[in-house]
Amino acid sequence: MGIELTKVSAQRTCGTMPVAGNTQPYGLLHGGASAVLAETLGSVAAHLHAGGREAVGVELSVSHHRSARDGVVTGEAVALSLGRSLATYEIVVRGQDGRRVATARLTCMLLDRATTASTTTASAASDAAEPSA
């Protein structure tokens, strides 16, 4: 994807992504690529807010406003709510001309690492105990 982070904090994380290599068949920036940039920026910020806990995405919505055909797009994730169990960000993706290409909102759940590990272990043990069909 070629994403580069340019500013990183729990309150505001920014980055860039080239359009080249991230296009759909018509030569436009792929909507999924905009979503990847948005989720990456918001997830990095949420991870910093989590302070040693896990930040996992639970909802992502993206509105696409206009296309980008070349150059680099820039994303900025700004915290809307930084709570104990949830962190929500608005992410704006802009083209090189400064015009808004997409707007996204990402909500991440913040989990204790032990909870994540024990849930994964319990799930794997349950799967292993089920007979094969």
N, C-alpha and C positions, 0 to 999 in steps of 0.2 A: 504494500500500500504506500510505502514511502513517507509515512507520517513522522514529522519531527516536532518535538515539544519545544516551545519557545519560552513559556512561563509556566511554572508549576507551583500551585498552592491549593489548599483546601477550599479557599474562597473563589479562586479564579485560575483556570488552567487554559493555556492557549497552545495552538500548534498549527502546522501547515501540512498540506498534502498535495502532491502534483496531480494535475488532471490526467496527464499522459499515463497510460497503463491502468487507469481506473475508469475507463469509459464503457458505455454500452455500444451495441452495434452501429448506432447512428452517429457516433463520435462525441456524444455528450457525456459529461460526468455522470456515472451510474448513481442512481439514488441510493443503492446499497452502500456505495463508497462513502457518500455523505453520512449515512447512518453509522458506518464503521468509525469515521472520524469523530462524530458526535459522541458515540458511546465510549470510545477510547479516552477522549478528553474528560468527560464526566466521570468515568470510572477511576482514572488517575486521581482526580480531585477527591472523589469519595474515599479512595484508599488512604489518602493523606488525612482526611477528616477522621477516618476510623481509628487511627492511632494504634496500630498493632492488631486490630481486629480485621476480619474479612469484609470486603465490600462486594456484594454481588448484585448485578442488575436484575431488577424485577419488572421494569416497564420502560419501554422506549417508544416514543412517537416522533415522527418526522414529517414536517410539511415542506414540500419542495416548491419554491417560488419561481425560480428561473434557472436556465441552464448555464453551464460553464463548458467551454470547448477546449480551452488551452490554459497554459500557465499554472498557477498555484492557487488553491483555495486556502483560506485561513479560518480556523474555528476558535471560538471563545466560549468556554463553559463558565457560567457564573452561578454561584450557589443561590438557590431560592429558599431552601430550608435545610439546616444542618442540625438534625436531632440526634437522640441517643440510639435509635434503631433504624432511622431512615435518613437518607440524604438525597435531595432533589436539586437538579441543575437545569438551567436553560442554556442551550448551546446554539449559537448563531454561526452559520457557515457563510462566508462572504467570498466573492470572486475577487480577482486582482483589481477590478474597478471599484471595489468597496461596496458593491451592491449585494444585497442579501440573496443567497442562493437557496438556503434552507434554514429552518428553525426546528430545533428538537427539544424534547424534554426527557430527561432520564431520571428515574428513581432507583436508588440502590438501597438494599437492605444491609444493615451492618450486623455481623454475626461474630460471636466469640470463636476463635480458632478451634478450641476444644469441641464446641458444638458442631462445627463443620466436619472435623475429623471423625467424631464419634458417629455422626449421621452417615457418613460415607462408609465407615467400617460396618455399622449395623446393616446398612443396605446391601453391602457386598456379602456379608455373612448370610443374610436372608436369601439372596439370590443363589448362593452356593448350596443352601439347604433344600431348595426346591428340586423335585425330581425332573429329569429330562423327559420331554414328550416324544 
